[in-house]
Amino acid sequence: MKAVLKLHAMPKAKRSSMIPDPWRTNPVGRFWDRLRGRDVTPRYLSRLTQEERESEQKWRTVGTIRRYILLLLTLSQTVVATWYMKTILPYQGWALINPADMVGQNLWISFMQLLPYVLQSGILILFAVLFCWVSAGFWTALMGFLQLLIGRDKYSISASTVGDEPLNPAHRTALIMPICNEDVDRVFAGLRATWESVKATGNAAHFDVYILSDSYNPDICVAEQKAWMELIAEVQGEGQIFYRRRRRRVKRKSGNIDDFCRRWGSQYSYMVVLDADSVMTGECLSSLVRLMEANPNAGIIQSSPRASGMDTLYARCQQFATRVYGPLFTAGLHFWQLGESHYWGHNAIIRVKPFIEHCALAPLPGEGQLCRVDPVARLRRSRADAPCRLGGVDCLRSAGLL
């Protein structure tokens, strides 16, 4: 008689509340709260000791000063470049226009006299805006180059761990992948590569995988379940690789993640959100966990994604570019932003408890919904609970990025 293996699609739920804070978008209301003496101290400061509060304020002050320096450098370079651009344009001064003559002449003639200056002014405005963007990238890459060359920034998060510490068994990590009608073969091939890499590090006991499906195509739903069972059988992932498909697809991806946090989030200290085309190495994931444990006040640590396996010419150019100067921009962004850096919504490790407490998003006042919730969640997390840092940890995103 053949033995029957009973698979549990999901572990037993241990529910926790995730209540959204109401939006305080009315400046008059916030001003009135201050007049009434209501406490407006950010919550992330109220939970810290005096020493931790001073340390927190110190790096925030340093980060603010650095961003003002970046703004000054960018605007100064833009002003100089725009001035030189103006000198090479054909119309210098207002020699072609005599205001006294324009009063009594035909409107069409006046318009034709003004048109070159209007077009030239438009060119200068567009040039200034575009050059400002290029200038910000230049100073970011330059500072990243200096950081990688010197490596003496005491506020660098990568300096907080040597990289070989054993992981704390009390702090477990969930790898969650929200999907919706994706290419099933591609999704599970990436998950298999990620899980096999995690097992190769010897740290698989510290991780669980959750496939959170919002798929509604019947064929894809069946294919997902079949691929999940095959994956478990091939990598011996019973009890660590789970699959769930929601019946009610509320709030799309953000609602899928919120639902995970409410049901199983309290069982984990950290979670890593994966995109459908993400592949992360075991060393990368272990490094992210070590950085989290070495920085207990960090709320989000964003890895540096790299494209891999591209096949079109444009995609290969992007892949080459991220390999060559991606580390420069990563180091530069971390230098300028410190704990108020970028969160791209995937390939980042998140501290679960503060996320549950502060990152549930209430409906917007008025009509419509948020088009993208990742920057909003990062901002609320940084202002209300814990900083978001950009770590110098590389991970892969395979074909499908472009």
MARLUMLUM-462366 format. One line per field, with one value per residue (C-alpha): residue number from 1; residue in one letter; chain; x, y, z. Coordinates in Angstrom, 3 decimals, padded with zeros to 6 digits. Layout:
REM MARLUMLUM-462366
num: [NUM,...]
residu: [A,...]
chaine: [A,...]
x: [X,...]
y: [Y,...]
z: [Z,...]
//
This chain:
REM MARLUMLUM-462366
num: [1,2,3,4,5,6,7,8,9,10,11,12,13,14,15,16,17,18,19,20,21,22,23,24,25,26,27,28,29,30,31,32,33,34,35,36,37,38,39,40,41,42,43,44,45,46,47,48,49,50,51,52,53,54,55,56,57,58,59,60,61,62,63,64,65,66,67,68,69,70,71,72,73,74,75,76,77,78,79,80,81,82,83,84,85,86,87,88,89,90,91,92,93,94,95,96,97,98,99,100,101,102,103,104,105,106,107,108,109,110,111,112,113,114,115,116,117,118,119,120,121,122,123,124,125,126,127,128,129,130,131,132,133,134,135,136,137,138,139,140,141,142,143,144,145,146,147,148,149,150,151,152,153,154,155,156,157,158,159,160,161,162,163,164,165,166,167,168,169,170,171,172,173,174,175,176,177,178,179,180,181,182,183,184,185,186,187,188,189,190,191,192,193,194,195,196,197,198,199,200,201,202,203,204,205,206,207,208,209,210,211,212,213,214,215,216,217,218,219,220,221,222,223,224,225,226,227,228,229,230,231,232,233,234,235,236,237,238,239,240,241,242,243,244,245,246,247,248,249,250,251,252,253,254,255,256,257,258,259,260,261,262,263,264,265,266,267,268,269,270,271,272,273,274,275,276,277,278,279,280,281,282,283,284,285,286,287,288,289,290,291,292,293,294,295,296,297,298,299,300,301,302,303,304,305,306,307,308,309,310,311,312,313,314,315,316,317,318,319,320,321,322,323,324,325,326,327,328,329,330,331,332,333,334,335,336,337,338,339,340,341,342,343,344,345,346,347,348,349,350,351,352,353,354,355,356,357,358,359,360,361,362,363,364,365,366,367,368,369,370,371,372,373,374,375,376,377,378,379,380,381,382,383,384,385,386,387,388,389,390,391,392,393,394,395,396,397,398,399,400,401,402]
residu: [M,K,A,V,L,K,L,H,A,M,P,K,A,K,R,S,S,M,I,P,D,P,W,R,T,N,P,V,G,R,F,W,D,R,L,R,G,R,D,V,T,P,R,Y,L,S,R,L,T,Q,E,E,R,E,S,E,Q,K,W,R,T,V,G,T,I,R,R,Y,I,L,L,L,L,T,L,S,Q,T,V,V,A,T,W,Y,M,K,T,I,L,P,Y,Q,G,W,A,L,I,N,P,A,D,M,V,G,Q,N,L,W,I,S,F,M,Q,L,L,P,Y,V,L,Q,S,G,I,L,I,L,F,A,V,L,F,C,W,V,S,A,G,F,W,T,A,L,M,G,F,L,Q,L,L,I,G,R,D,K,Y,S,I,S,A,S,T,V,G,D,E,P,L,N,P,A,H,R,T,A,L,I,M,P,I,C,N,E,D,V,D,R,V,F,A,G,L,R,A,T,W,E,S,V,K,A,T,G,N,A,A,H,F,D,V,Y,I,L,S,D,S,Y,N,P,D,I,C,V,A,E,Q,K,A,W,M,E,L,I,A,E,V,Q,G,E,G,Q,I,F,Y,R,R,R,R,R,R,V,K,R,K,S,G,N,I,D,D,F,C,R,R,W,G,S,Q,Y,S,Y,M,V,V,L,D,A,D,S,V,M,T,G,E,C,L,S,S,L,V,R,L,M,E,A,N,P,N,A,G,I,I,Q,S,S,P,R,A,S,G,M,D,T,L,Y,A,R,C,Q,Q,F,A,T,R,V,Y,G,P,L,F,T,A,G,L,H,F,W,Q,L,G,E,S,H,Y,W,G,H,N,A,I,I,R,V,K,P,F,I,E,H,C,A,L,A,P,L,P,G,E,G,Q,L,C,R,V,D,P,V,A,R,L,R,R,S,R,A,D,A,P,C,R,L,G,G,V,D,C,L,R,S,A,G,L,L]
chaine: [A,A,A,A,A,A,A,A,A,A,A,A,A,A,A,A,A,A,A,A,A,A,A,A,A,A,A,A,A,A,A,A,A,A,A,A,A,A,A,A,A,A,A,A,A,A,A,A,A,A,A,A,A,A,A,A,A,A,A,A,A,A,A,A,A,A,A,A,A,A,A,A,A,A,A,A,A,A,A,A,A,A,A,A,A,A,A,A,A,A,A,A,A,A,A,A,A,A,A,A,A,A,A,A,A,A,A,A,A,A,A,A,A,A,A,A,A,A,A,A,A,A,A,A,A,A,A,A,A,A,A,A,A,A,A,A,A,A,A,A,A,A,A,A,A,A,A,A,A,A,A,A,A,A,A,A,A,A,A,A,A,A,A,A,A,A,A,A,A,A,A,A,A,A,A,A,A,A,A,A,A,A,A,A,A,A,A,A,A,A,A,A,A,A,A,A,A,A,A,A,A,A,A,A,A,A,A,A,A,A,A,A,A,A,A,A,A,A,A,A,A,A,A,A,A,A,A,A,A,A,A,A,A,A,A,A,A,A,A,A,A,A,A,A,A,A,A,A,A,A,A,A,A,A,A,A,A,A,A,A,A,A,A,A,A,A,A,A,A,A,A,A,A,A,A,A,A,A,A,A,A,A,A,A,A,A,A,A,A,A,A,A,A,A,A,A,A,A,A,A,A,A,A,A,A,A,A,A,A,A,A,A,A,A,A,A,A,A,A,A,A,A,A,A,A,A,A,A,A,A,A,A,A,A,A,A,A,A,A,A,A,A,A,A,A,A,A,A,A,A,A,A,A,A,A,A,A,A,A,A,A,A,A,A,A,A,A,A,A,A,A,A,A,A,A,A,A,A,A,A,A,A,A,A,A,A,A,A,A,A,A,A,A,A,A,A,A,A,A,A,A,A]
x: [000.000,001.466,001.970,-000.025,001.759,-000.550,000.514,-000.554,-000.930,-000.603,000.410,-002.075,-003.039,-002.049,-003.993,-002.890,-004.599,-003.384,-005.385,-004.768,-004.159,-006.429,-004.826,-003.979,-003.883,-005.515,-002.806,-005.376,-006.233,-002.588,-002.011,-005.071,-003.698,-000.491,-002.420,-004.360,-001.113,-001.505,001.659,003.078,006.341,006.973,006.186,009.576,011.131,008.664,009.639,013.409,015.600,017.301,020.600,018.925,016.941,020.115,021.763,018.653,018.487,022.196,022.073,018.852,020.560,023.572,021.265,019.428,022.707,023.924,020.747,021.001,024.577,023.366,020.663,023.188,025.649,022.923,021.367,024.746,025.890,022.547,022.694,026.220,025.354,022.161,024.083,026.596,023.738,022.204,025.422,025.396,021.773,021.262,019.195,021.197,019.496,016.377,017.918,015.222,012.398,011.555,008.621,007.718,007.353,005.313,002.549,001.259,002.195,000.260,-000.281,000.972,004.237,004.644,003.961,006.563,009.115,008.441,008.250,012.040,012.507,009.605,011.014,014.498,013.169,011.339,014.538,016.420,013.724,013.687,017.481,017.614,015.115,016.824,020.323,019.257,018.286,021.627,023.505,021.846,022.889,026.434,026.892,025.289,027.636,030.664,029.967,029.335,032.730,034.420,032.581,033.637,037.191,037.609,034.915,035.075,031.491,030.641,026.944,027.221,024.918,027.227,029.890,027.632,028.268,031.292,029.110,029.668,027.694,025.290,021.630,019.515,017.061,014.516,014.236,012.681,012.139,009.274,009.952,006.646,005.857,002.542,001.544,-001.435,-001.796,001.976,003.977,003.841,006.995,008.975,007.726,008.453,011.796,012.909,011.585,013.381,016.671,016.231,015.340,018.148,020.588,019.214,019.629,023.212,024.055,022.805,020.319,017.126,015.713,015.497,013.309,009.826,008.384,004.844,003.362,000.436,-001.711,-004.377,-004.747,-008.261,-007.583,-008.711,-005.948,-003.262,-004.689,-004.495,-000.991,000.156,-001.057,000.552,003.847,003.772,003.357,006.117,008.425,007.866,008.548,011.745,013.351,011.881,010.149,007.314,006.354,008.471,007.047,003.389,000.785,-002.420,-004.888,-007.227,-010.895,-011.428,-008.722,-008.985,-006.491,-004.444,-000.787,-000.824,-003.969,-002.338,000.643,-001.624,-003.609,-000.413,000.629,-002.730,-002.760,000.869,002.985,003.249,005.143,008.070,010.520,011.286,009.834,011.335,008.935,009.795,008.583,007.361,010.670,012.953,015.779,017.764,020.820,021.030,024.049,022.114,019.169,021.420,023.296,020.040,019.012,022.412,022.090,018.635,019.901,022.883,020.630,017.601,016.171,016.148,012.663,013.511,016.818,016.613,018.973,020.461,018.728,020.673,019.217,020.188,019.388,018.139,017.879,016.908,019.522,018.036,017.627,021.229,022.381,020.427,021.888,025.422,024.737,023.457,026.520,028.964,027.702,024.902,027.203,028.233,024.650,023.765,026.618,025.878,022.163,022.943,025.423,022.980,019.807,021.002,017.929,015.413,016.386,014.536,012.200,011.243,008.620,010.577,013.885,013.980,013.863,011.187,010.782,007.309,006.099,006.526,005.119,001.948,001.659,002.231,001.997,-001.653,-002.986,-006.445,-008.619,-007.707,-010.022,-012.062,-012.152,-009.604,-006.931,-003.177,-001.551,001.616,001.800,005.532,006.817,003.921,004.598,008.287,007.517,005.063,007.502,010.364,008.325,006.345,008.511,011.791,014.161,014.527,018.122,019.694,022.167,025.034,023.732,023.354,020.572,019.370,016.286,016.200,014.565,011.252,012.517,012.262]
y: [000.000,003.320,005.978,009.143,012.441,015.043,018.542,021.620,024.491,027.060,026.921,027.535,031.193,033.297,036.462,039.962,043.282,045.636,048.828,051.716,055.145,057.875,060.304,063.679,065.643,068.850,071.390,073.448,070.413,069.697,073.334,073.225,070.118,071.981,074.950,072.609,071.158,067.678,065.626,065.750,063.975,061.196,057.799,056.404,058.872,058.237,054.552,055.191,055.846,059.208,057.826,056.120,059.282,061.367,058.840,058.764,062.542,062.697,060.627,062.332,065.707,064.451,063.107,066.429,068.341,065.948,066.359,070.138,069.844,067.629,070.175,073.021,071.140,070.129,073.583,075.342,073.065,073.472,077.275,077.336,074.896,076.791,080.057,078.574,077.089,080.534,081.999,079.655,080.303,082.755,085.457,087.425,090.327,092.068,093.868,092.694,094.074,097.730,098.003,101.461,100.137,097.110,099.269,100.545,097.761,094.734,091.974,089.288,091.144,091.595,087.909,086.890,089.152,087.599,083.997,083.341,084.550,082.418,079.330,080.052,080.484,077.169,075.479,076.889,075.777,072.233,072.149,073.269,070.632,067.805,068.900,069.081,065.418,064.520,066.577,064.743,061.443,062.719,063.736,060.503,058.365,060.483,060.180,056.461,056.116,057.921,055.774,052.554,053.865,055.164,053.277,055.354,056.482,055.673,055.838,053.087,050.216,047.672,048.400,047.139,043.444,041.393,039.063,035.650,035.819,032.917,033.818,034.111,031.155,033.296,035.672,033.859,035.321,034.843,035.069,036.192,036.362,038.007,036.863,037.374,035.468,035.254,032.819,029.781,028.088,031.294,032.012,028.572,028.254,031.438,030.219,026.916,028.638,030.913,028.090,025.821,028.683,029.244,025.542,025.653,028.248,025.982,028.621,027.127,026.530,030.305,030.878,029.999,030.688,031.955,032.047,034.467,034.123,036.526,034.645,034.289,032.434,028.826,027.245,029.307,028.523,024.777,025.128,027.041,024.327,021.600,023.505,024.095,020.377,019.479,022.071,020.676,017.135,018.079,020.276,018.551,021.754,020.288,022.648,025.509,026.304,027.341,028.345,030.342,031.754,034.473,034.311,038.043,040.106,043.215,046.072,043.983,043.446,045.631,043.883,040.502,041.472,042.961,039.731,037.730,040.045,039.720,035.908,034.845,037.973,037.705,034.407,036.137,038.879,039.793,039.329,039.698,040.703,039.089,040.094,037.434,037.633,037.885,035.475,036.067,034.153,032.546,034.680,037.830,036.829,035.807,039.106,041.058,039.205,039.888,043.584,043.654,041.996,044.355,047.412,046.928,050.364,049.685,049.149,048.343,047.409,047.552,045.361,046.428,044.485,043.475,042.345,038.888,036.622,039.326,038.531,041.705,044.312,047.049,044.694,043.509,047.137,047.669,044.510,045.655,049.109,047.788,045.577,048.376,051.414,049.979,049.704,053.365,054.594,052.289,053.599,057.181,056.941,055.500,058.297,061.085,059.539,057.412,056.087,057.846,056.079,054.297,051.312,049.746,047.359,044.140,042.442,044.218,042.880,044.399,044.291,042.813,044.194,047.906,047.212,045.793,048.703,051.587,050.595,049.704,052.336,053.781,054.784,058.170,061.064,061.750,059.506,057.132,054.831,054.938,053.876,052.756,052.122,051.329,054.933,055.813,052.832,053.713,057.308,056.375,053.819,056.286,059.063,056.942,054.052,052.951,054.153,052.718,052.091,051.093,048.299,047.380,043.825,042.555,040.298,039.190,039.826,037.483,037.737,039.511,042.744,044.532]
z: [000.000,-001.039,001.593,001.088,001.714,003.202,002.228,004.107,001.667,004.456,008.118,010.876,010.964,013.946,013.369,014.270,013.697,010.983,011.316,008.890,010.333,008.939,006.528,008.053,004.812,006.010,006.962,008.873,010.990,011.741,012.687,014.960,016.682,017.442,018.832,021.120,022.427,020.992,020.839,017.317,018.153,015.620,017.089,016.174,018.664,021.471,021.712,021.956,024.962,025.307,024.003,021.053,020.339,020.203,017.882,015.686,015.465,014.675,011.500,010.423,010.821,008.860,006.150,005.902,005.571,002.884,000.863,001.065,-000.204,-003.061,-003.890,-003.856,-006.080,-008.523,-008.828,-009.082,-011.873,-013.633,-013.444,-014.891,-017.678,-018.538,-018.719,-021.162,-023.155,-023.426,-024.825,-027.829,-028.784,-031.680,-029.976,-027.425,-025.712,-027.029,-029.987,-032.415,-030.310,-029.780,-027.331,-028.642,-032.212,-031.093,-029.622,-032.933,-035.344,-036.546,-033.951,-036.311,-036.856,-033.087,-032.548,-035.145,-033.457,-030.036,-031.254,-031.471,-027.893,-026.661,-028.365,-027.060,-023.519,-023.822,-024.957,-021.964,-019.517,-020.900,-020.916,-017.273,-016.148,-018.016,-017.033,-013.381,-013.601,-015.204,-012.628,-009.727,-011.290,-011.788,-008.146,-006.965,-009.067,-008.132,-004.419,-004.851,-006.540,-003.651,-001.110,-002.817,-003.162,000.403,002.315,005.502,005.973,009.598,008.750,006.127,006.997,005.357,007.973,010.782,010.059,009.025,006.965,008.565,011.808,012.455,012.050,015.170,015.200,017.072,014.104,011.160,007.691,005.244,001.510,000.016,-003.693,-004.669,-008.164,-010.458,-013.754,-014.227,-016.336,-014.042,-015.337,-014.985,-011.446,-010.033,-011.811,-010.055,-006.713,-007.120,-007.885,-004.878,-002.491,-003.658,-003.143,000.374,001.175,-000.068,002.602,005.388,006.558,005.111,008.604,009.071,005.992,004.747,001.288,000.664,-002.836,-002.577,-005.675,-006.885,-010.178,-011.580,-014.837,-014.134,-016.225,-014.522,-011.067,-011.733,-013.192,-010.095,-007.728,-009.835,-010.018,-006.244,-005.499,-007.956,-006.398,-002.908,-004.092,-005.916,-003.229,-000.149,000.906,002.981,005.772,004.392,000.957,001.059,-001.518,-001.104,-003.610,-002.405,-003.232,-002.738,-004.447,-002.277,-002.944,-005.374,-004.431,-001.318,-000.099,-000.710,001.437,004.111,004.220,004.754,007.573,009.314,009.117,009.485,009.891,013.686,013.292,011.554,012.430,008.812,005.362,001.901,-000.884,-004.225,-007.661,-010.051,-011.945,-008.911,-008.170,-004.986,-003.857,-000.458,000.406,-000.459,001.728,004.606,004.351,004.482,007.649,009.237,008.415,009.999,013.164,013.350,012.897,015.183,014.310,010.548,009.129,005.492,003.889,000.110,-001.896,-005.207,-008.026,-011.113,-014.413,-015.660,-018.597,-020.970,-024.680,-026.594,-027.520,-025.344,-022.388,-022.741,-022.691,-019.483,-017.995,-018.851,-017.408,-014.076,-013.764,-014.521,-012.645,-010.503,-007.450,-007.880,-007.793,-004.905,-002.773,-003.810,-003.027,000.388,001.107,000.250,001.676,004.627,006.459,004.207,001.023,-001.779,-001.502,-004.826,-003.474,-004.034,-003.207,000.154,003.695,005.937,009.700,010.064,013.403,012.509,009.051,010.594,013.016,010.609,006.939,006.487,004.098,004.661,001.678,000.290,001.093,-002.012,-005.063,-006.541,-005.164,-004.828,-008.092,-006.331,-002.597,-002.187,-001.846,000.468,002.708,002.791,003.736,006.481,007.836,007.889,009.488,011.928,012.924,011.370,008.646,005.168,004.114,000.836,001.479,-000.815,-001.219,-004.770,-005.990,-009.398,-011.468,-014.405,-017.822,-017.648,-016.154,-019.502]
//
